[in-house]
Amino acid sequence: MSKQSSAFRLTIRALLTALIILQTMVPMLGFIPLGPTSLTIIHITVIVAAIVLGPWDGAFVGLMWGLFTIVRALTAPSSPLDPIIFTNPIVAVVPRVLVGVVAGYTFNWTYKRLHLVGASVVAAIFGTLTNTVLVVALMGLLYTGTLAQAYGVTSSGLLKVLMGIVAANGVPEVLGAAVLTPLITTALFSVSRLHLRQLPK
């Protein structure tokens, strides 16, 4: 990789990291509050980082998302549950890091078969589902009583509520990521002449 390509890569990493912090901390840029939960659009930035820079850079950007999710939950929560649930690194950080890993390696595997656009769509779908399913599952597992009380259901009835959240949040999040991710990644690879990282052969 040339010095010019390396500098461009560092610039993209810095910009995506700054964007993820901005999206996390500024209301409505990365989260759309929906009652006790939030609809997430910020995951697209992590997925783009994983595709154009690689899985571990994606994991780093996801880590920044997770850490600043904790900061936001402590300083400017968007729902009453945020200070209780999203100050726990297991819920706030682990799924965000795995979004980058899953999206990056999914892209690597599918790029050999579907090329850039198709692989970006598949990586976006799996990366989005990683975040949605893991966050909701960990919330339900670690905060069963708190969530049941918040939603006004019994602990046994909470599973249906959580499945509804996955469906209600997951579908628009997947659709949004599947549409926007290939547009962004195609533009970035085009500008950099595919030198952002060594694509799988």
Secondary structure, 3 states (H helix, E strand, C coil): CCHHHHHHHHHHHHHHHHHHHHHHHCCCCCEEEECCEEEECCHHHHHHHHHHHCHHHHHHHHHHHHHHHHHHHHHCCCCCCHHHHCCCHHHHCHHHHHHHHHHHHHHHHHHHHHHHHHHHHHHHHHHHHHHHHHHHHHHHHHCHHHHHHHHCCCCCCHHHHHHHHHHHHHHHHHHHHHHHHHHHHHHHHHHCCCCCCCCCC
